[in-house]
Amino acid sequence: MKTYLEDYITMLRVEKNLSPNSISAYKGDLKRYLDFL
C-alpha cells in the first residue's frame, strides 16, 4: 500500500503541480487514513 501512496504523491507533485504545503497535507492525511485501515 505504501508504494501506491508514494506514486499518488508523485503524481500530485508532477502532474497536478500542487504546492509543497498541499502535498504535505495530502501525505499526512493519507498516511493517517492508511494507519486507520
C-alpha positions as CSV (number, residue, x, y, z in Angstrom):
1,M,0.0,0.0,0.0
2,K,2.9,2.3,0.7
3,T,4.0,2.2,-3.0
4,Y,0.6,3.4,-4.1
5,L,0.8,6.3,-1.7
6,E,4.2,7.3,-2.9
7,D,3.0,7.0,-6.5
8,Y,0.0,9.2,-5.8
9,I,2.1,11.8,-4.0
10,T,4.5,11.9,-7.0
11,M,1.5,12.3,-9.4
12,L,0.2,15.2,-7.3
13,R,3.7,16.8,-7.4
14,V,4.4,16.3,-11.1
15,E,1.1,16.2,-12.9
16,K,-1.1,18.4,-10.7
17,N,1.8,20.7,-9.8
18,L,0.4,21.2,-6.2
19,S,2.3,23.4,-3.7
20,P,4.6,21.7,-1.2
21,N,2.1,22.6,1.6
22,S,-0.7,20.8,-0.2
23,I,1.4,17.8,-0.9
24,S,2.4,17.6,2.7
25,A,-1.2,17.8,3.8
26,Y,-2.3,15.1,1.4
27,K,0.5,12.9,2.5
28,G,-0.2,13.3,6.2
29,D,-3.9,12.7,5.8
30,L,-3.5,9.6,3.6
31,K,-0.9,8.1,6.0
32,R,-3.3,8.5,8.9
33,Y,-6.1,7.0,6.9
34,L,-4.0,4.0,5.9
35,D,-3.0,3.5,9.5
36,F,-6.7,3.5,10.4
37,L,-7.4,0.8,7.9
